[in-house]
Each structure stands twice: as C-alpha cells, then as structure tokens.
Amino acid sequence: MTSKNNELSTELYESLARLSHCLHHFSHQTSRSSGFPQEKRRDLRFIAANPGLSQKELANKLAIKPASATVKIQKMVTEGLISKRKDSKDARVTNLYLTEDGQVLLSQLNREAQPNFAELFSNLSESEQSTMLELSQKINQKFHS
C-alpha cells in the first residue's frame, strides 16, 4: 500500500467514525421522539430480517453476552413482540420470530422514522444514496464473513 493509500484509508476511517457518532446521536434523538428505545427497535429489525435466528446467534450478532440476550428476549416475549420456538432439528436450540404484534409495531416505528431518514440523507441524490448503500454493505460484509 502506498503512502497516499494509507492517508486516504485513515481519512476515510476517521470520516466514517465521525459519521457513526452522528448516526448514533441521530438514532437516540429519533427514539426519544418516538418514545421507543432505539436498541429495542434495532433488535426487532434484526429478528425480522433473520426469522428463526437462535438466541445464541442473536447474542453473537449484537455482540452481547448470552445472559444479556436472554434478558432482552424475555422482555420482548413478555411484551408479545417475539415468540420463541424449539428448533425442529435440535431441541436444545430456541429460535426467535416476530409475532404479529411485533411486525405491526416495527412497521409503525419504521413509518414514523421514515421522514427522519429522508431528511438525514436529503443532501444526497438518489444515485449517491444507492452508491453509499452499496459501499456500506460491502464494508459490512467484511465484518460478517
């Protein structure tokens, strides 16, 4: 790698770190205005995107301890947002699914947040947003492979 590439990589990393920080604050502001915790919305979105995910997989993907995942899961089960089902191939494994109430709530939260998301990216053209999405997905893949 050349010196120029190293500088560019460092600058890109620092820019993405600042963006991550801004997105974190934006997310908390959005959740405060909705009255629904941002972390729980993230958990619901993750389970919705990965139906049948095991408790262990959820803990790994969220980078939390299994005991913390168990507490989160139990709260969402009690609230009727997710259900737990024994795996058909391995009875020791519990799989997670959004309930109908969880799906309705997540849809409502996404609808309410959409204007905020649109505003967040309003200074980017549709083409730039598509390019940014592709590039961020490519970087994310590196962490999940």
Secondary structure as GFF3:
##gff-version 3
##sequence-region A 1 145
A	DSSP	alpha_helix	3	34	.	.	.	ID=ss1
A	DSSP	alpha_helix	38	49	.	.	.	ID=ss2
A	DSSP	beta_strand	53	54	.	.	.	ID=ss3
A	DSSP	alpha_helix	55	62	.	.	.	ID=ss4
A	DSSP	alpha_helix	66	78	.	.	.	ID=ss5
A	DSSP	beta_strand	82	86	.	.	.	ID=ss6
A	DSSP	beta_strand	94	98	.	.	.	ID=ss7
A	DSSP	alpha_helix	100	120	.	.	.	ID=ss8
A	DSSP	alpha_helix	126	144	.	.	.	ID=ss9
###
